[in-house]
Amino acid sequence: MTSTPVDDATLALLLEVAGTPKPGNVDRRRDLDDLRFEAFLGGAVGARRGLELAAAEEAEIGRAFERGVAGMAARAGTNTQFGCLLLLVPLVRATVAEGEAGGALSPAGVDRVTRAATVDDAVSFYRAFEHVDVAVADPPTDAAALDVRRGSDAAPALRERDATLRDVMALSADPAGSGGSDDTERVPDRNAQEWVEGFPRTFRAAEWIRDDEGPLTDRAARAFLGLLAGEPDTLVAANHGPETAREVSDRVAALLGRDGADSDGGAAGSGVDAAAVHGADLEAAEELAAAFADEGVNPGTTADITCASLYVALRRGAEVAP
């Protein structure tokens, strides 16, 4: 049976949370104190209408994203997959656009989608923050008017600056270089980096998943470890600081037999190779999962990119096995 982009995006949301262990995150064996596995199942179902809008080329991608977040929040009762949807929406749109042109999903195709984003898309993105609480870092000092926590109140500033959704992502993707920020140790927003760099992490990890063996949930868990070993997680940095985020990645890198995470993210975690990922010891990772849970460490941004990678892998031939 031929699957649709929306079907594969929904399946990716489900496979991501079912993958285990993903140290620090909810999975099918592990709830957090304030977040349960079943909430993610509800969120995946609730987000579907937004994904359907993403597949309808006449709909703005910002509106599709906001609708997905609203549906997720209504069904899950909390924020479960905000970051996943931020990546899946342009990927679904690119899949449809490339398919109509006789091609396949590619980094160049999704880059065209993000470059076509508008100011209205940015306004819808900000409005999505009114549906759920999202942990974010403070914006650069010269961009306080564009703080996403302002929601719809930021619309006049966005329009005054003619800031598209991609422009907004660029601020988070390179906080030290955006002007007015002297915090060179700050961990960039990895999801925003995907938006402005052509989704290199997503497509790289998709190859890890597609070329791996075993259940897709195990492949997803190993890809998660590879991504986290390669670069510090944005959410961990927002909640615990950049030093802790780098230490967390170094601990995962040690599990994979690597030296440590890239400090600046410029190489998109290129220090981790497929062999290290495919050889990851998931039983050993269970101990790290317990430790991270005890420490309150939640690498949620890495889970977002894992979800996007699952989507690309599914579009490129990975299948759920009986």
N, C-alpha and C positions, 0 to 999 in steps of 0.2 A: 504494500500500500504506500502510495506517495504521500508524504506528510507536507503540511503547509508550514510557512514560516511561523505562524501563530502557534500551531501545535508544537513545533520544536522549541519555541521560546517558553511556552508553558511547561513543557517537559524539562527543559533546562533548569527552570526555577525549582522543580520538584527534585530532580537528580542532585542539584547542588546541596540542598538541605539534607537529603538522604545519605550523602557521602559521609563516611566516617573512618577514622577520626580526622577532624579538622580542628586542631588544638585551639581552644578558646571559644569556639563557635558552637551554636546549636546544631545537632545532627540527630539521626534517628535513634541514637542511644543516649543522647545527652541533652537535657534541658538546662537553661540557666535560671537563676533565681527569679528573674522578671520576664522571662521569655521562653515559651514552650515550642516544641517541634510542631505541634498541630497548628500553631498560629501561622507558621510559614506555609503550610498546606492551604490554609484559608486565604492567605495573601496571594498565593499563586493563582488560585481560582478567581479571586476578586479583581486581579490585575488584567484579566483577559480582555476586557472591553478596550482598555488602553492599547493593548498589543494589536487588537483588530484595527483600531484607528491608525496605528503605525503602519499597518499593511495597506491602508487605503491612501493612496498618494495624494488625494485631494485634501486630506486632513493635515494640519500643521503638526510638526513633530512635538512642539512644546505642548500643544493641547493633548496629543496622544499620551505624552508622559504624565501630565497632570491627571488625566482621566485614569491612567493606570495606578497612580499613587492613591487617588481617592478611592478607587475600588479595592485596592489592597488594604487600605486603612479601615474601610467599612467592614470587610470580611474578617480581617485578622484582629482588629481592635487596637492595633499598634503599628509601629514601623517595623516591617520585616524585610522588605526587599526594595527600598528606595533606590539604593545604588545599583542594584541589578537592573532595574527598569531604566535607569539613566543610560546604561550601556546597551540594553536590549532594544530599546526603541529605535535608535539610529541603525543598529544592525538589521532589524527587521525591515526597516524602510529601504536600506541598501540592497537587501536580498530581493525585494520586489522590483526595485528599479533595475538592478543588474539582470534579473531574470527576463524582464520585458525587453531588454536590449540584447538578449541572447547570450549573456555572460553568467558568471558565477560570483558569489559573494567574495569580495577581496578587500584588502586594506585601502586600495585606491577608491573603491566604490563607496565605502563608508566615510572616507575622508571627504568625498564630494557632498555627501549628505550633511555632514557637520558644517562644512563651509557654506552651505546654502541656508543654514539656520538664520532666523531673523530676530529683530527686536521683539516682535510679538511672541516668538518662541521663548525668549528670555523672560518676558513678563509671565508667561504661563509656568515656566520653571520656578520662578519665585513664588507664585501662587500655590504651587504644590507644597511648599513648606508650611502652609496653613492647615494642611490635613494631618500632619504628623510631626512629632518632635524628632529632629535630626541633629546628631552631634557634629558640630562643625567648628573649625578654628576661627579665630577673629580674622577679619579681612585685613589686607594691607592698610596702613594708616591713611593713605591718600584715597582709599576706596571705601570709607566707612558708609557712604550713602548707598553703596551696593552690597551691604551686608545682607545675605540671603535670609536671615532671621527677620528682616523687615517685611517679608512677604509682599503683598500687593502694594504696600506703602512705598516700595522701591521703584514702582513703575515710572513715576515722573523722572527720577534720576536716570533710569535706563534709557528712556526716550530722549532725554536731554543730551546724553552722551552718545546716542545712536549705538548702544551696546547690544550686539547680537548675543545669542546663547553661546556661541563659540568664543566670543570676546570675554564673556563672563568666565568661561572655563579656563581661558588663558591666564586670568588673574590667579586662579587657584593652582594651576599647573606649574607656575613659576613664581611663587610668592616673593622670593628674595630678589627677583629681577623685575618685579612689576612696578617698582618705584615706591619710595617711602618706607620700605622695610629693610631693617638692618639685621634681621635674624637669618643668617646664612645657614644655621643648623636646622631650620624648620623643614619638616618632611613635606614634600609636595602632595597635593591631592592626586592620587594615582588614577582615579576615575576621570578627573579633568585632564590629566596627561593623555589618557587614551583618546579622549575627544580631540585633542589638538595635535596628536602625533600619529594618528592613523591606526590606533588600536594594536600596537606592536605586541604588548603583553598577551592580549586576548588571542591573537592569531598564533603566537608562539606556543602558548599553553594548549591551544586547540590541537596542535600537532602532537604534543606530548600525549594528549588524551586519545587521539585517533590511532596513534601508532603503538599504544600500550596494549596490554592484554588483560583479560578478566572482566568482571562486572564494571559497568560505567561508574557506579558509585565508588568503587575502589580506585579507579583511574582518576576520578575527580578529586579524591582525597590526596592522592600522590601529586597531582597537579597543584593543588592548594599548597602543599608543603614546598614544592619547587618555587612557586611564586613568592611565598612568604620568606623563604631562604634568600631569594634574590634581592628583595627590597623591603625596607621598613614599611609597615602598614600605617595608612593615614589615620584610621580610627584609633588605633593604639596610641599614636602620637598625640591626637587631639585629647584623649582621655588621661594619658599618663606621661606625656612629654616625649620629645624626640629621642632622648637617650634610652628610655625604656623600650621604645619601638625598635631601635637598632639592636638592643640586647636581645629582644625577642627573636628577631630575624637571625641573629648569630646563633642562638640556641637551636633553631630549626636547621640552619646551615650545618651545624655540627652533626645533627642527626643524619644528614645526607652526606656527610663526609666532605663538606665544602669549607672554605676558609671563613666566609662571612658575607653579609649583604653588601651590595653597592651602596655607598653613602649618599651619592647625589642622584641616583635614579637615572642618570643620563644614558646608561646602556640597557635600560629596561630589564635589569636582572640577568644580564647575559653571562654572569659567572656560573650559572646553574645550567647543566646540560641535560639532555634527554636521558642519558644513561643513569645519572644520579637520581632523576625523578622516578624512572621506571624501577630502580632498585631500592626505593624507599621502603623501610621496614615499618609497616603500619602497626604492628604490635608494639614496637618501641615508641611509636608516636602516641599510643594510648597513654603512656606515662606522662608525656609532655602535655597531652590534652587535660589530664587531671590537674597537673601543676598550674597550667594557665587558668583553668576554671577557678582554682583556689585563689589565684592572684588577681582575679578580675580582669584578665587580659582578653580582649575580644577583637581579633583581627578581621573586622567586618568588611573592610574594603577589599581585602584579598579574596574573600568569599564572593564579592560582587564580580570580580574579574574571572574567578573560577566559573561562575554561572555563565558569563558571556562566552567563555572559552568552550563550555559544554554546548552552547547553542551553535557556535561555528563548527565544532566537531560533528554535531548531528547533521548540519547542512552539508558536511563534506563526507558523509558516509558512515559515521559511527552509529551503532544501533543498540537498542536494548535487547539483550539476549534472554531467551526463555530459561 
